[in-house]
Amino acid sequence: MAEQAYGITFAYSTDGGSTFTSVGEVTDVSPPSISKDVIETTNHGSSGVKTYIGSLVDYGECSVTFNYDPDGTDDVAVRGLATSANSDASVFKITYSDDGTSTETFSGHVISFETEAPMDGVLSATVGIKITGTVTYA
């Protein structure tokens, strides 16, 4: 059954996931994706057909776009996650709009922070996050 995306929220934690701060005015979210490497195991006894085993899982990246306020408290904090060299991973949470109980929580590094300032529009920022470890679905 389809669910509407309207109402989704995105939050970050700077204390390991004990408390979360929501990023305001989110306009677009691309949640983590899942891909899995495979290792070829074909051998001379494989009857002429390649064989594989599953290997490492990669949750890829997540991106979030929001209306940007260059001196807004949360906006400055998220921008700061992008400028912190050699930092530990932060914890992020996406809460879906179904009934507020479907979430994806994950650790990641902010790898990009891009702003846009269209002539006839609002300032926006898009944050790119590289997921490290697993994603918890609840």
N, C-alpha and C positions, 0 to 999 in steps of 0.2 A: 504494500500500500504506500502511496506517495506521501511524503511529508513536505511541508513548505519550509524553505530555508529562512524566510523572514523571521527575525527575532533571535538568530544565533548570537552567542556572545563569545568573546575571546578574552582570556585573562592570563596574567603572568605572575610568577612568584619569585621573589629574591631571597626567600628563606628555606628553600628546599621543598616547597609544596605545602607548608603549614598554613599559609595564608595567601590568598590570590587577590590581585588588583585587576579589575576589568578595564579594558581599553575602550574608551567611549567612541561612539559614532562609527562603528565598523560597517563598511559597505560591501566587502567581499572577503571570503575565506576559501582557501584551497587547502583542505585538511591533508594530513600525511597520506602518502600512497604506500603501497606494499609491493615489493618486488623480491624475488628469490633467485639467487644464483644457482646454477646446476653444475655438477662436475661430471664430465663424460667418463663412463666406465666401460666403454666398448672394448672388447678384447677378441682374440682369435676364435673364441668359442661362442660369440654373440650371434651366430647364424646370419651374418650379413646385415644386421640391424643395429643402429647405434642405441646405446643404453646410457642412462643418466641416474644420478642420485641427487636429491635436494641438498642444498648447502645453506649458506648464510642468507638471512633475511635483512633487507634494507627498507626502512620506512621512509626513505627519501627526504623530501622537504615539505614545508608548509609555508604558505604565504597569506598575509593578512593585509588588507587595504582599509584605511580609515581616514576620516576627515581630520586634517592635521592642523594643530595649533602649535606653532614653533616654541611658545613659552608655556604651553599647558603642562601641568605636572606629570601626568601619565605619558604624554608624548615625549617629553624630555627623558623620562626614565627608560622608555623603550629605545629611544635613540642612543642612550648611554649603553645599553646592552650590545649595540653594534660597535661601539668604539672602545670596548674593554678588551684589550689584547690579552691573550693567554689566560682567559677567564674560565671559571668552571661553567658547566652547562646550567642554564636556567630551566625552570619547570613552567610549562604552559598548559592551559586547559581550554578546550572548546566545549561549549555547552550548547546542545541542539535545542531547537524551539519546540520540539514535540510536547513535552511536559516539564522540561527542565531537568530531567533525570538522566538523559543520554549524554554521556561525556566521553571525550578522548583526552587523556592526560599523558604528557610526554616531556622528556628532557631534550634540550636542543641548544644550539648556538645560533645567535642572530648573525647571519652571514651577509645580509644586505639591508640597507635602509635607503629607499629612494623616494624622493618627493616630486610632486608635480604641481605646477602653478599655471593652469590654463587661463587664458585671457578672460574668458567668460565662464568661470566656474569656481569651485572651492579648492583650496589647498588640500592635497591628499598625500599620504605616505603609504608605501608598500614595504612591508618587512618580510624578509626571507629568512627562514629558520631551517637549519640542517638538523634532522632528528638524530639523536644518539641513544642507543639502547632500544627498548621496546615501547610500544604504545599501549596504554591501559584503556580498554573499552569498558564502560560501565553504563 
